[in-house]
Structure formats: C-alpha cells, structure tokens
Amino acid sequence: MKLLRRIATTIVITLAVILACIYWIAPVALSFYEARKVPPVARVVPTELKDHSVSQATGMKLSYLGYDFEVPWSDLDETKTTFYPKDKPEKTRVVLSFRSGLRLMVTAVPPREFASLCATEFKIQPQGVELLFGPGASTSDYAFVSHVYGFTPDKMHYWSLSPRLHAREQMVLLTKSIMPVKAAASGIFNISNQFYRGFQQGDPQVNRDEVVVDLYSDQDHFEMVLSPKKYTNPAGVTQPEINRIVESLRKPTPGEVASSASTGIQSTPRLR
C-alpha cells in the first residue's frame, strides 16, 4: 500500500513538473531565446532629430497622388516619372528621378493598413489587435507603429507567470524584427508637421543607401523613400533637405482642388 502511495505521489509530482515546464518554464525559456536571436534593429527605438533646420535651397513645389510638398532640388527629369500600378487607372505610387541621380518614391498608403493586414492575413479581430499592439492600434497606424518601434527585448517580462503575456510580447518582438527597413539600423527618428506625425528610418549622414519617411494622420498614410545611391552630390542628402519635404507636406482641401481644376491648373511640378 505504501509503495502504491509513493508511486502515486511520484506520478503527481512528475506531472506537476511537466505542467510547470509547459505553462511557465517553456514560455520563459522561449522568451529568452527569442530575445537573444533578434536582429540588432529590434533594439533601436525612436529618438528626436538632432537637426530640425529646414533647407532654403531653390527647389520645386510638387503635387502627386493628392499631396502637395516641396523638394529642395530643381532638376526633376519629368520624362522618367513613373506611376504605379501600371495596369490600374488609380495610381498609388510615383517614382521621381532627378538628373543628379537622386530618386524619390512616394506612396499613398490606405489608412489602417496594419489592422487590415492583421484581419485578412492572420484573422485577428480589432480587439485582438488592441490587445497585442496597444490602445488605438486597430484604428491608428501611428499608434500601431509607435508601439512596435518602442518595443525592445529589454521590455519583455521574462519571469511572468502568464503564458499569454509571453506570447503577446514574442509576437510584438517578431513584428519589431521584420517591420523596420535596413536603414533603421542607423536610427529611427520622430518627425511631424502641422498635419502629420510619424517616423524617419535612417540617418542620411550615416546611411547613404536609403532613407524612409512615414507620416500618418487619422485619414491617410504618406510614405517617401529617398534613394541616393546614384546621387552625384558628394554631400549626399541632408537632414535639412528631408525636413523641407516633411514640413511642406499637406493635402489640399476639396475647395483648393476644385479651384485648381476650374482654372485648368493640373497636379504637375511647379517651380518654387
């Protein structure tokens, strides 16, 4: 009888240890493992720009995809301007090429892109998006991205007893590992103007390959990619030049659009 009790006690203890491994030790170990293997960019968080000055160089005022903005360059080669998608009448992207070798790609992104992606690709409902990525993440792209960019392995609750918390943080960490572009390794910066707020990925003085700017409002998302790989200016793109574009970005009001149409003014580049 005593032998049976000892066997039963051993079985109960063994099962308890196994359950502890499944429900606590395993998630803890997995959290440490995930934190160790993430790329360095997962530890980069948004910081403030060191240079807020705005270039006053002679440039152009451009109007594309429903946006008005200024660029501090006046050598746009309009013969190379390309719109995408090529097979659809409604264009959402334009690639602008300058004679200096600089290239600027502008994209009009639909609002709530990330929440829509979660719903269509991963079948995550809005309340699930909020639970995973924080308050406002299901209705605001800025809130979604801000939460992801602000998360790092150092913020993980490694010793939590909640398997759900471990799973949620590992999901956010995975998203942080794959969402930033390569240029973000040189820095992610908070940017804004009167109408938009967002992030700049890449320090133009450190990374000469690419700088990505994303600006968000409640109604839209504007993305700009500067590619200076073939830029002949030895100074490269500067932060004040990027600030010029960011500061000037706006969407014309319906009245302004109607006025332009009535006077025959089209959405084409104009000298500043």
C-alpha angles and dihedrals in degrees: 000000000000089000091054091050091050091049091048091048091049091050092049092049091047092050090048091053091048092049090048089052091049099044102032119003095048095051090046092050091046091051091054091046094049091048092052097050100046118112119258091256089069087072095052114102130187116273134179121273114256092210119049096165119125124225114244095193119135107271145143138276109227133194118198136150091358095308132111119207141149129236123198092227129081102192101089112157101216092186089070097047108126129190127205145248089036094195097054130068094223109073121206101172137044129187115208120196125199125204089240090068095257116135127201123192118193124191130187103213121198115249120260090021096157096048090049091050091051090051098046102036102030102022091234113157122221093262089053091051089052091049093050102038106024139258114329095015093119094054104029126055089196092056091048095050093040091056093047095046091047093054122094136167088259089067095057119115095227096174098044117132091217115098088192092058091050091050092048094049092046089053092052091046091051090050090049089052095056106028102069118077122237092264090063089078087079092052147305114230136194112239134174147157135192093291107023144041129192147112141297116212113205137028106245091211092054104032113046095176104069145347120196123200123191120185123185138195128170089265106038151009123226119196126190127185119193114200112189097166092117096031110135095204105101091210090061123206112329131213093243088056091052089046089055091059094043094048094049098046115118142137114242115239119250088254092055092048091050091048092052091049093050092052093046095247110146130201095267134128116282131191113253 
